């Protein structure tokens, strides 16, 4: 994908309950991607979302379109 170092972070809204994802937004501007991973499995798979898809996902979550767990 890239040789840039990913700068992972978890949302400040996370309550540290373990059901979190981490994102590395530092590739959004330069590569048009937002990598997403499970915060409990930092060496596991990474989902590389196009910035438009990530933005749509976040907007849908904020609007309650995806329900709750």
C-alpha distances in whole Angstrom, upper triangle without the diagonal:
4,7,9,11,11,15,16,19,22,24,27,29,28,31,29,31,28,26,24,20,18,15,13,14,13,10,13,14,12,9,11,10,12,10,14,15,19,20,23,20,17,16,16,13,11,12,9,12,13,15,18,18,17,20,22,22,23,26,27,27,29,31,32,31,29,32,32,32
4,5,8,9,13,15,18,21,24,27,29,28,31,29,31,28,27,24,21,18,16,13,14,12,9,12,13,10,9,12,11,12,11,15,16,20,21,23,21,18,17,17,16,13,14,12,14,14,16,19,19,19,21,24,23,24,27,28,28,30,33,33,32,31,34,34,33
4,6,9,12,15,18,22,24,27,29,29,32,30,32,29,28,25,22,19,17,14,15,12,11,14,15,12,11,15,14,15,14,17,18,21,22,24,21,18,17,18,17,15,17,15,17,18,19,22,23,21,24,27,26,26,29,31,31,32,35,36,35,33,36,36,35
4,6,9,12,16,19,21,24,27,26,29,27,30,27,27,23,20,17,14,11,12,9,8,12,13,10,10,13,12,13,12,15,17,20,20,23,21,17,17,18,17,15,16,14,16,17,17,21,21,20,22,25,24,24,27,29,29,30,33,34,33,32,34,34,34
4,6,9,13,16,19,21,24,23,26,24,27,24,24,21,18,14,13,9,11,9,9,13,14,13,13,15,13,13,12,14,15,18,17,20,18,14,14,16,16,14,16,14,17,18,18,22,22,20,22,25,24,23,27,29,28,29,32,33,33,31,33,32,32
4,6,10,13,16,18,21,20,23,21,23,21,21,17,14,11,9,6,8,7,8,11,13,12,12,14,11,10,8,10,11,14,14,17,15,12,13,14,14,11,13,12,14,15,15,19,19,16,19,22,20,20,23,25,24,25,28,29,29,27,29,29,28
4,7,10,13,15,18,17,20,19,21,19,20,16,13,10,8,5,7,6,9,12,14,14,14,15,13,11,10,11,12,14,13,16,16,12,14,16,16,13,15,14,15,17,16,20,20,17,18,21,20,19,22,24,23,24,27,28,28,27,28,27,27
4,7,10,13,15,14,17,15,18,16,16,12,10,6,5,4,8,9,11,13,15,16,16,16,13,10,9,9,9,11,9,13,13,10,12,14,14,11,13,13,14,16,16,19,18,15,17,20,18,17,20,22,20,21,25,25,26,24,25,24,24
4,7,9,12,11,14,13,15,14,14,10,9,5,6,6,8,10,13,14,17,18,18,18,15,12,11,10,10,11,9,13,14,11,15,16,16,14,15,15,16,18,16,19,19,15,16,19,17,15,19,20,18,19,22,23,24,22,23,22,22
4,6,8,7,10,9,12,11,11,7,6,5,7,9,11,13,16,16,19,21,20,20,17,13,12,10,10,10,8,11,13,12,15,16,16,14,15,16,16,19,17,20,18,15,16,18,16,14,17,18,16,16,20,20,21,19,20,19,18
4,5,5,9,10,12,12,12,8,8,7,8,11,11,14,17,16,19,21,21,20,18,14,14,12,13,12,11,14,16,15,19,19,19,17,17,17,17,19,17,19,18,14,15,17,14,12,15,16,13,13,17,17,19,18,18,17,17
4,5,8,10,13,13,13,11,12,11,12,14,14,17,20,19,22,24,24,23,21,17,18,16,16,16,13,16,19,18,22,22,23,21,21,21,21,22,20,22,21,17,17,20,17,14,17,18,15,15,18,19,21,20,20,18,19
4,6,9,11,12,12,10,11,12,13,16,16,19,22,21,23,26,26,24,22,18,19,16,17,16,14,17,19,19,23,23,23,21,21,22,21,23,21,22,21,17,17,18,16,13,15,16,13,12,16,15,18,17,17,15,16
4,6,8,9,8,7,9,10,13,16,17,20,22,21,24,27,26,25,22,18,18,15,14,13,11,13,16,16,20,20,21,19,19,21,20,23,21,23,21,18,18,20,17,14,17,17,14,14,18,17,19,17,17,14,14
4,5,8,9,9,12,13,16,19,20,23,25,25,28,30,30,28,26,22,21,18,17,15,12,14,17,18,22,22,23,22,22,24,24,26,25,26,25,21,22,23,20,18,20,20,16,17,20,18,21,19,18,15,14
4,5,8,8,11,12,15,18,20,23,25,25,28,30,29,28,25,22,20,17,15,13,10,11,14,15,19,19,21,20,21,23,24,26,25,27,25,22,23,24,21,19,22,22,18,19,22,21,23,21,20,17,15
4,6,8,11,13,17,20,22,25,27,27,30,32,31,30,27,23,21,18,16,13,11,10,14,16,19,19,21,21,21,24,24,27,27,28,26,23,24,25,21,20,22,22,18,19,22,20,22,19,18,15,13
4,6,9,11,15,18,20,23,25,25,29,30,29,28,24,21,19,15,13,9,7,7,10,12,16,15,17,17,18,21,22,25,25,27,24,21,23,24,20,19,22,22,18,20,23,21,22,19,19,15,13
4,7,10,14,17,19,22,24,24,27,29,27,26,22,19,17,13,11,8,8,8,11,13,16,15,16,16,16,19,19,23,22,24,21,18,20,21,17,16,19,18,15,17,20,18,19,16,15,12,10
4,7,10,14,16,19,20,20,24,25,24,23,19,16,14,10,9,6,6,8,10,11,15,14,14,14,14,16,17,20,19,21,19,15,17,18,15,14,17,17,14,16,19,17,18,15,16,13,12
4,7,10,12,16,17,17,20,22,20,19,16,12,10,7,6,5,5,8,10,10,13,12,12,10,11,13,13,16,16,18,16,13,15,16,13,12,16,16,13,16,19,18,18,16,17,15,14
4,7,9,12,14,14,18,19,18,17,14,10,8,6,5,6,6,9,10,9,12,12,12,10,11,12,13,15,15,18,16,13,15,17,14,13,17,18,15,17,20,20,21,18,20,18,18
4,6,9,10,10,14,15,14,13,10,7,6,5,7,9,9,13,13,11,14,13,12,9,10,10,10,12,12,14,13,10,12,15,13,12,15,17,15,17,20,20,20,19,21,20,20
4,6,7,8,11,12,12,12,9,6,5,7,9,12,12,15,15,12,14,15,14,10,11,10,11,12,11,15,15,11,14,17,15,14,18,19,18,19,23,23,24,22,24,24,24
4,5,5,8,10,10,10,8,5,7,9,12,15,15,19,18,16,18,18,17,13,13,11,10,11,9,12,13,10,11,15,14,13,16,18,17,18,21,22,23,22,24,24,25
4,6,7,8,9,10,9,8,9,12,14,17,17,21,20,17,19,19,18,15,15,12,13,13,11,15,16,13,14,18,18,17,19,22,21,22,25,26,26,25,28,28,28
4,6,5,5,7,6,6,8,11,14,18,18,22,21,18,19,19,17,13,13,10,11,10,9,13,14,12,14,17,17,17,19,22,22,22,25,27,26,25,28,28,29
4,6,6,5,5,6,9,12,15,19,19,23,22,20,21,21,19,15,14,10,9,8,6,10,11,10,11,14,15,14,16,19,19,20,22,24,24,23,26,27,28
4,6,6,8,9,12,16,19,22,23,27,26,23,24,24,22,18,17,14,13,11,9,11,14,13,13,16,18,17,19,21,22,22,25,27,26,26,29,30,31
4,6,8,10,13,16,19,23,24,27,26,23,24,24,22,18,17,14,14,12,11,14,16,15,16,19,20,20,22,24,25,26,28,30,29,29,32,32,33
4,5,9,11,14,17,21,22,26,24,21,22,21,19,15,14,11,11,9,9,12,14,13,15,17,18,19,21,23,24,25,27,29,28,27,30,31,31
4,7,10,13,17,20,22,25,24,22,22,22,19,15,13,10,8,6,5,8,10,10,11,14,15,16,17,19,21,22,24,25,24,24,27,28,29
4,6,10,13,17,18,22,20,18,19,18,15,12,10,6,5,5,5,9,9,8,11,13,13,14,17,18,19,20,22,24,23,22,25,26,26
4,6,10,14,15,18,17,15,17,16,14,10,8,6,5,6,6,9,9,7,9,12,11,12,15,16,16,18,20,21,21,19,22,23,23
4,7,11,12,15,14,12,13,12,10,6,6,4,6,9,9,13,11,9,12,15,13,14,17,18,17,19,22,22,22,20,23,22,22
4,7,9,12,11,10,12,11,9,6,5,6,7,11,11,14,12,9,13,14,12,12,16,16,15,17,20,20,20,17,20,19,19
4,6,9,8,7,9,7,7,5,6,9,11,14,15,18,15,13,16,17,15,15,19,19,17,19,22,22,21,18,20,19,18
4,5,5,6,9,7,8,8,9,12,14,18,18,20,18,15,18,19,16,16,20,19,17,20,22,21,21,18,19,17,16
4,6,6,9,9,11,11,13,15,16,20,20,22,20,17,20,21,18,17,21,21,18,20,23,22,23,20,21,19,17
4,6,9,9,11,12,15,18,19,23,23,26,23,20,23,24,21,20,24,24,21,23,26,24,25,22,22,20,17
4,5,5,8,10,13,16,18,22,23,25,23,20,23,24,21,21,25,25,22,25,28,26,26,23,24,22,19
4,6,8,9,12,14,17,20,21,24,22,19,22,24,21,21,25,25,23,25,28,27,27,24,25,24,22
4,7,9,12,15,18,21,22,25,23,21,24,26,23,24,27,27,26,28,31,30,30,27,28,26,24
4,7,10,13,16,19,21,24,21,19,23,24,21,22,26,25,24,26,29,28,27,24,25,24,22
4,7,10,13,16,18,21,18,17,21,21,19,20,24,23,22,25,27,26,25,22,24,23,22
4,6,9,13,15,17,15,14,17,18,16,17,21,21,20,23,25,24,24,21,23,23,21
4,6,10,12,14,11,11,14,15,13,15,18,18,17,20,22,22,21,18,21,21,20
4,7,9,12,10,9,13,14,13,15,18,18,18,21,23,23,22,20,23,23,23
4,6,8,6,6,9,10,10,12,14,15,15,18,20,20,19,17,21,21,22
4,5,5,6,9,10,11,13,14,15,17,19,20,21,20,19,22,24,25
4,5,5,6,9,10,11,12,14,15,17,18,20,19,19,22,23,24
4,5,5,6,9,10,11,12,14,15,16,18,17,17,21,22,24
4,5,5,6,9,10,10,12,14,15,16,14,14,18,20,21
4,5,5,6,9,10,11,12,14,15,14,14,17,18,19
4,5,5,6,9,10,11,12,14,14,14,17,19,21
4,6,5,6,9,10,10,12,11,11,15,17,19
4,6,5,6,9,10,11,9,9,12,14,16
4,5,5,6,9,10,10,10,13,14,16
4,5,5,6,9,9,10,13,15,17
4,5,5,6,5,7,9,12,15
4,5,5,6,6,8,9,12
4,5,8,9,10,11,14
4,6,8,9,12,15
4,6,6,8,12
4,6,9,12
4,7,9
4,7
4
